[in-house]
Amino acid sequence: MSPTYDAIIIGAGHNGLVTAAYLARARRRVLVLERRELVGGCAVTEELWPGFKVSTASYVNSLFRPEIIRDLELKRHGFEMLPRSPSSFTPFPDGRYLLMGPDKEMTHREVAKFSPRDAAALPAYEAMLERIAGFLEPTLVQTPPNPWSMAPGNLLALLKLGLAFKKLGTDGQKAIEILTGAANPILDRWFESEEVKATIATDAIIGAFATPSMPGTAYVLFHHVMGECNGVRGVWGYVRGGMGGLSNAIASAAREQGAEIRVNAAVARILVRDGQAVGVALADGTEIRAAKVISCLDANVTFLRLMDSKELPAEFVQSVQHLDYASGSCKVNLALSEVPDFSCLRGNTPGPQHRGTIHLCPTREYIEKAFDRAKYGYISDNPIIEATIPSSLDNTVAPPGQHVMSMFTQYFPYRLAPDAGTLEENKKRYAERCIDIMTEYAPNFRSSVINYQVLAPRDLEERYGLTGGNIMQGTMSLSSLSFMRPVPGYADYRTPIRGLYLCGAATHPGGGVMGACGYNAAREILRD
């Protein structure tokens, strides 16, 4: 039977949609199959309550690649970024607060309240990160070279990488530390104020089941300083209409080029014949043939759930079985009647304290104690909270005068201890504790809560297909980055099955709403 499509893409996450758009642009017949009722994967907008449009999973954007925005003309398809300034607000229990953002003078004044020395050090710290970003960012849209291959193309790519690294000079050692080390030693070297260090440290643990004292968190920290918003480096923003606005724009661009996208179309099995992917079988039994099959799902789901492991090399299966999907992330989405009126910076209408990320994490010791509970299977007594209020800049996501808030929190273990109680009991207790903590800083907060939704790691797994609830489709530690992602020898988006590819965050360069995984995968698929 001849294939019906040139390519079938499993999952309409933003990376899958990017791959679809580029393949369709190259005049390939493309079908995208999405299990849920809407496209976007984790980058979606859902109306949880009448008039309240919530970015239920991912919630801010900066990392999405500018070349994709240009190539696919996403602005013409409705994509619009709303830059945030200030970008962060941290209230402290003693009544002080810290604002930080792209306004250098404002940030200098704010940091100087806690340490004049830190205010003087911050520009040099940011300049160091930018120099290292100058080396690493180009690799995000490149296929990682295979250090075990003697192919001329691989050797040339390795040589170019080595020469680029050599140009870093003394920053080379700092780059290695960022790629391999813990965040704490770096922060301790640059800053003296615990308030400044704690505010920055929260970015080192986003999506990681780790603390800033643990190796690998320096890269997670660095991962969050890359990117841009409307051409301005290091600035994060909201997508107008919620994160689904980005996914819908990519889907529109893909459809314009001829791609077909079906929702409510769950794939049950990848069809393989004689070591070659030939199509997929849907949950309703329908079989669809294609010359190429591309999975936007993580490696565990793709190879261990949608395929018979006997079709794969035993060593490869073993590598996939040992991938780390540990997670302690819990998303709490809320509908509010008004914005929080913080005791340290009053105001019940949107102001600078509401536009950026609200960090509720006074010290790094606070993080360590929160993690101590979770590593034994118990929810944190005092979760780390990063809250955002997109309606402070976007009037399309909530009814007039009302607001939506996203709380990205840690730590909520994937596996609860036997005596911890049920999942639903823990979700209720955890969310109420998060509301209590916010109310300690903003006394009006509890009374402003109209409704809320809790997505624990098991909910993230069930709803978005994220193994273990890991938002990065696998840990972002050195052993799982670049030519090691998802497993050594298969970082070129290909798999042991001919005609079967990966295009999601399980591949290089990993998690975050970047689109780079889908962009790189499309290039390799077209090359084949």
C-alpha positions in Angstrom: 0.0 0.0 0.0 1.5 3.4 -1.0 1.8 6.0 1.8 -1.1 8.5 2.1 1.2 11.2 3.5 4.9 12.1 3.3 4.9 12.6 7.1 2.7 12.0 10.1 3.5 14.0 13.2 2.3 12.6 16.5 1.3 15.4 18.9 0.5 19.0 18.1 2.8 20.5 20.7 4.5 23.7 19.5 7.6 21.7 18.3 5.4 19.3 16.3 3.6 22.3 14.7 6.9 23.9 13.8 8.1 20.7 12.2 4.8 20.4 10.3 5.0 24.0 9.1 8.5 23.6 7.7 7.8 20.3 6.0 4.6 21.7 4.5 6.5 24.7 3.3 8.8 22.3 1.5 5.8 20.9 -0.3 5.5 17.7 1.7 2.1 16.2 2.5 1.9 16.5 6.3 -0.7 15.2 8.8 -0.5 16.2 12.5 -2.5 14.0 14.9 -3.4 15.4 18.3 -4.9 13.4 21.2 -6.6 16.4 22.9 -9.3 18.7 21.6 -6.9 21.6 20.9 -3.4 22.2 19.5 -0.4 23.4 21.4 0.6 20.7 23.8 1.8 22.6 26.9 1.6 25.9 25.1 -2.2 26.3 25.2 -4.9 28.7 26.3 -8.0 27.2 28.0 -11.1 28.9 29.2 -11.3 27.2 32.6 -14.1 29.5 33.9 -16.3 31.8 31.8 -14.2 34.8 30.6 -11.0 33.5 32.2 -8.5 32.3 29.6 -5.7 30.5 31.2 -2.3 29.4 30.0 -2.7 26.2 31.8 0.8 24.8 31.5 3.6 27.1 30.0 2.9 30.7 30.8 5.7 33.1 29.6 7.8 33.3 26.5 11.3 34.5 25.6 13.1 31.5 24.2 11.0 31.0 21.1 13.4 31.3 18.2 13.3 34.6 16.2 14.2 32.8 12.9 11.0 30.7 13.2 8.9 33.8 13.8 10.3 35.4 10.7 10.3 32.3 8.5 6.7 31.4 9.3 5.5 35.0 9.5 3.9 34.3 12.8 3.0 37.9 13.5 0.8 37.9 10.3 -0.9 34.8 11.8 -1.8 36.7 15.0 1.2 36.1 17.3 2.0 39.1 19.5 4.3 39.4 22.5 3.8 41.7 25.4 7.1 42.5 27.1 7.3 42.7 30.9 9.0 45.5 32.7 9.8 45.0 35.5 10.4 41.3 34.9 10.4 40.3 38.6 9.1 41.3 42.0 10.2 39.7 45.2 8.5 40.7 48.5 10.2 39.7 51.7 8.8 38.9 55.1 10.5 42.0 56.7 8.5 44.4 54.5 11.1 45.1 51.9 10.9 44.2 48.2 13.1 43.8 45.2 12.2 44.8 41.6 14.4 43.7 38.7 14.1 44.0 34.9 15.4 45.4 31.7 15.5 48.9 33.1 19.2 48.9 34.1 18.9 52.1 36.3 15.9 50.9 38.1 17.5 47.4 38.7 20.7 49.1 40.0 18.7 51.2 42.5 16.6 48.2 43.7 19.6 45.9 44.1 21.6 48.6 45.9 18.9 48.7 48.6 20.2 45.3 49.7 23.8 45.6 48.6 25.7 48.4 46.7 28.4 45.9 46.0 25.8 43.6 44.3 24.4 46.5 42.3 27.9 47.1 41.0 28.5 43.4 40.2 25.2 42.7 38.4 26.2 44.3 35.0 29.5 42.3 35.0 27.5 39.1 35.9 25.0 39.7 33.1 27.8 40.5 30.6 29.5 37.2 31.5 26.3 35.3 30.8 25.8 37.1 27.5 29.3 36.2 26.3 28.6 32.5 27.1 25.2 32.8 25.5 27.0 34.1 22.4 28.8 30.7 22.3 25.9 28.5 23.2 22.9 30.1 21.5 24.0 29.2 17.9 24.2 25.6 19.0 20.4 25.6 19.8 19.5 25.5 16.1 22.3 23.1 15.1 22.2 19.3 15.1 24.7 18.2 17.8 27.8 16.6 16.3 28.3 12.9 17.3 31.7 12.7 19.0 31.8 8.9 18.4 31.4 9.3 14.6 34.4 9.7 12.3 32.2 11.0 9.5 33.8 14.1 7.8 30.7 16.2 8.6 30.8 15.3 12.2 34.5 16.0 12.5 34.1 19.4 10.9 31.2 20.3 13.2 33.3 19.3 16.2 36.2 21.4 15.0 33.9 24.5 14.5 32.5 23.9 18.0 36.0 23.7 19.5 37.2 26.8 17.8 34.1 28.7 19.0 34.8 27.5 22.5 38.4 28.6 22.3 37.3 32.1 21.5 35.7 32.3 24.9 39.1 32.5 26.5 38.9 32.7 30.3 35.1 32.5 30.0 35.5 28.9 28.9 36.0 27.7 32.4 32.8 29.6 33.4 30.9 28.0 30.6 31.9 24.5 31.7 30.8 25.4 35.3 27.5 26.6 34.0 27.0 23.4 32.0 27.9 21.1 34.8 27.8 22.8 38.2 25.4 23.9 40.8 23.9 27.4 40.8 24.9 28.3 44.4 28.7 28.5 44.0 28.2 30.9 41.0 25.8 33.1 42.9 28.0 33.1 46.0 31.0 34.2 43.9 29.1 37.1 42.3 26.8 38.4 45.1 26.6 38.9 48.8 22.9 39.7 49.5 20.8 36.6 50.2 17.8 38.4 48.9 19.4 38.9 45.5 20.7 35.4 45.4 17.4 33.8 46.4 15.5 35.8 43.7 17.9 34.7 40.9 18.1 31.1 42.3 14.5 30.3 41.7 15.2 30.2 37.9 17.8 27.5 38.6 15.1 25.0 39.8 12.3 25.6 37.4 11.0 22.2 36.3 13.9 20.4 38.0 13.6 18.1 41.0 16.7 19.7 42.5 17.9 22.6 44.6 20.4 25.3 43.7 23.1 23.4 45.7 22.9 20.4 43.3 24.9 20.0 40.1 23.0 20.8 36.9 21.0 23.7 38.3 23.5 26.3 36.9 22.5 25.3 33.4 18.8 25.5 34.2 19.5 29.0 35.6 21.4 29.9 32.4 18.7 28.4 30.2 16.3 31.0 31.6 18.5 34.0 30.7 18.8 33.3 27.0 16.2 34.4 24.5 14.5 37.7 23.6 11.2 39.5 23.3 10.6 41.6 20.2 14.3 41.7 19.5 15.4 42.7 23.1 17.7 40.1 24.6 16.9 38.6 28.0 13.4 40.0 28.2 10.4 37.7 28.9 6.9 38.5 27.9 3.3 37.3 27.8 1.7 36.1 24.5 -1.4 38.1 23.8 -4.4 35.8 24.4 -2.3 33.3 26.4 0.3 30.8 25.2 -2.2 29.3 22.9 -1.8 32.4 20.8 1.7 31.2 19.8 0.6 27.6 19.0 -2.5 28.8 17.1 -0.2 31.1 15.0 2.1 28.2 14.1 -0.8 26.0 13.3 -2.3 28.7 11.0 1.0 29.0 9.2 1.3 25.2 8.8 -2.3 25.0 7.5 -1.6 27.8 5.1 1.2 25.8 3.6 -1.1 22.7 3.2 -0.6 20.8 6.4 -3.6 18.9 7.8 -4.1 19.0 11.5 -6.6 16.6 13.3 -7.6 17.0 17.0 -9.3 14.2 19.1 -7.1 11.8 17.1 -5.1 9.7 19.6 -2.3 7.5 18.2 -2.3 4.1 19.8 0.6 2.5 18.0 3.5 3.3 15.6 3.4 0.8 12.7 6.8 -0.7 11.9 7.5 -3.2 9.1 11.0 -4.7 8.6 12.7 -2.0 10.7 10.9 0.8 8.9 8.1 3.1 10.2 5.2 2.9 7.8 2.4 4.8 9.6 0.3 4.8 12.7 -2.8 3.2 14.2 -5.3 5.4 16.0 -7.1 4.5 19.2 -10.2 3.8 17.1 -8.3 1.3 15.0 -7.9 3.4 11.9 -4.5 2.9 10.2 -2.8 5.8 8.3 0.3 5.2 6.2 3.2 7.6 5.8 6.7 7.6 4.5 8.0 9.2 7.7 6.6 9.2 11.2 7.7 12.0 13.6 6.9 11.9 17.3 6.6 15.1 19.3 6.2 13.0 22.5 8.9 12.1 24.9 11.2 9.1 24.5 9.4 7.0 27.1 6.0 7.4 25.5 7.3 7.0 21.9 9.5 3.9 22.4 8.0 2.1 25.4 4.3 2.8 25.0 3.6 3.3 21.3 6.0 0.6 20.1 6.9 -3.0 20.9 10.3 -2.9 22.5 11.3 -6.0 20.5 11.4 -3.8 17.4 14.2 -1.8 18.9 17.8 -2.6 19.9 18.0 -3.9 23.4 20.7 -1.4 24.4 18.6 1.5 23.1 15.6 0.3 25.1 17.7 0.0 28.2 18.9 3.6 27.7 15.4 4.9 27.3 14.2 3.0 30.4 16.9 4.7 32.5 16.1 8.3 31.4 15.4 10.6 34.4 11.9 12.1 34.4 11.9 13.2 38.1 9.6 16.2 38.7 8.3 18.2 41.6 6.5 20.9 39.6 2.9 21.8 40.4 0.9 24.4 38.5 -1.9 26.3 40.3 -4.1 28.4 38.0 -6.4 31.0 39.6 -9.2 33.3 38.7 -9.1 36.5 40.8 -11.5 39.4 41.5 -8.5 41.8 41.9 -4.8 41.8 41.9 -2.8 41.1 45.1 -2.4 44.2 47.3 1.1 43.7 48.7 1.8 45.1 52.1 5.3 46.2 51.0 4.1 47.9 47.8 0.5 48.8 48.0 -1.9 48.9 45.1 -5.0 46.9 44.1 -4.8 47.9 40.4 -2.1 46.6 38.2 1.3 48.2 38.9 5.0 47.3 38.5 4.7 44.7 41.2 2.1 42.8 39.1 3.6 42.8 35.6 6.5 40.4 36.1 7.1 37.2 37.9 6.3 37.4 41.7 8.9 35.4 43.6 7.8 34.0 47.0 11.1 32.6 48.1 12.9 34.6 50.8 16.1 32.5 51.0 17.9 29.6 49.4 17.6 27.7 52.7 13.8 28.0 52.2 14.3 26.1 48.9 16.4 23.4 50.6 13.8 22.8 53.3 11.0 22.7 50.8 12.9 20.0 48.8 13.7 18.0 51.9 10.1 17.1 52.4 9.5 16.3 48.7 12.4 13.9 48.3 10.7 11.7 50.9 7.4 11.8 49.1 5.6 14.6 50.9 4.4 18.0 49.6 6.4 21.0 50.7 5.1 22.7 53.8 6.2 26.0 52.3 6.3 25.7 48.5 8.5 27.9 46.3 6.1 30.1 44.2 6.6 31.9 41.0 3.4 33.7 40.2 2.5 35.7 37.1 -0.6 37.8 36.3 -0.8 38.1 32.5 -4.0 40.1 32.7 -1.9 42.9 34.2 -0.8 43.5 30.6 -3.3 41.6 28.5 -7.0 42.6 28.7 -8.1 39.7 26.6 -7.6 36.9 29.1 -10.0 38.0 31.9 -13.3 39.8 32.4 -12.9 43.6 32.9 -11.4 44.4 36.3 -10.7 40.7 37.1 -7.5 38.7 36.6 -5.9 35.4 36.0 -2.8 34.2 37.9 -0.5 31.3 37.2 1.5 29.9 40.1 4.4 27.7 39.0 5.3 26.0 42.3 7.7 23.4 43.8 7.8 20.9 45.3 5.0 18.4 44.8 6.4 14.8 44.4 5.3 12.6 41.6 5.2 9.6 44.0 3.6 10.4 47.3 4.7 8.5 50.4 2.4 5.7 51.5 1.2 7.6 54.5 0.9 11.0 52.7 -2.7 10.7 51.9 -4.5 10.6 48.5 -3.5 12.7 45.5 -6.6 14.8 45.7 -6.2 15.5 49.4 -2.6 16.6 48.8 -3.6 18.8 45.9 -6.2 20.6 48.0 -3.8 21.0 50.9 -1.0 22.2 48.7 -3.1 24.8 46.8 -4.6 26.1 50.0 -1.1 26.5 51.4 0.0 28.4 48.3 -2.9 30.7 48.8 -2.0 31.2 52.4 1.6 32.1 51.6 0.5 34.7 49.0 -2.0 36.1 51.6 0.9 36.6 54.0 2.3 39.1 51.6 -0.9 40.4 50.2 -3.7 40.3 52.8 -6.5 40.7 50.2 -5.4 37.7 48.3 -7.5 34.9 49.8 -10.8 36.9 49.5 -9.9 37.7 45.8 -9.7 34.0 44.8 -12.8 33.1 42.7 -11.7 29.7 41.6 -8.5 27.6 41.0 -7.2 24.6 39.3 -4.3 22.3 40.5 -2.1 20.4 38.1 0.2 18.1 40.1 2.9 16.0 38.3 0.5 13.1 37.7 -2.0 15.5 36.2 0.7 17.0 33.9 1.5 13.4 32.8 -2.1 12.5 32.1 -3.1 15.7 30.5 0.0 16.6 28.4 1.6 13.2 28.1 4.7 14.3 30.1 6.3 11.2 31.7 6.6 11.8 35.4 5.1 15.3 35.0 8.5 16.5 33.8 7.9 19.7 31.8 11.2 19.3 29.9 10.5 15.8 28.6 13.4 14.6 30.6 15.9 16.2 33.0 18.2 19.0 31.7 21.4 17.7 33.3 24.7 17.4 31.5 24.2 13.7 30.9 21.0 14.5 29.0 22.1 17.5 26.9 23.4 18.1 23.4 24.8 14.9 21.8 23.5 12.9 24.8 19.8 13.9 24.3 17.7 11.9 24.4 20.3 9.1 24.5 23.9 9.0 23.2 24.2 8.2 19.5 20.7 9.5 18.7 20.9 13.2 19.1 20.3 13.9 15.3 16.5 13.5 15.7 16.7 10.0 14.0 16.0 6.8 15.8 16.9 3.1 15.4 13.8 2.7 13.3 14.2 4.0 9.7 11.8 6.7 8.9 11.0 7.4 12.6 12.1 10.7 14.1 11.7 12.7 17.3 11.0 16.4 17.2 9.9 17.4 20.8 11.7 18.6 23.9 13.1 15.1 24.4 15.7 16.2 21.8 18.3 18.9 21.7 18.2 21.6 22.9 15.5 20.4 25.3 12.6 22.0 27.2 11.1 25.4 27.1 8.9 27.0 24.4 11.8 27.4 21.9 10.6 25.7 18.8 14.2 24.8 18.1 13.7 21.0 18.5 11.0 21.1 15.8 13.0 23.4 13.6 16.1 21.2 13.8 14.1 18.0 13.3 12.5 19.4 10.1 15.9 20.2 8.7 17.2 16.7 9.3 14.0 15.1 7.9 14.2 17.2 4.7 17.9 16.3 4.4 16.8 12.6 4.4 
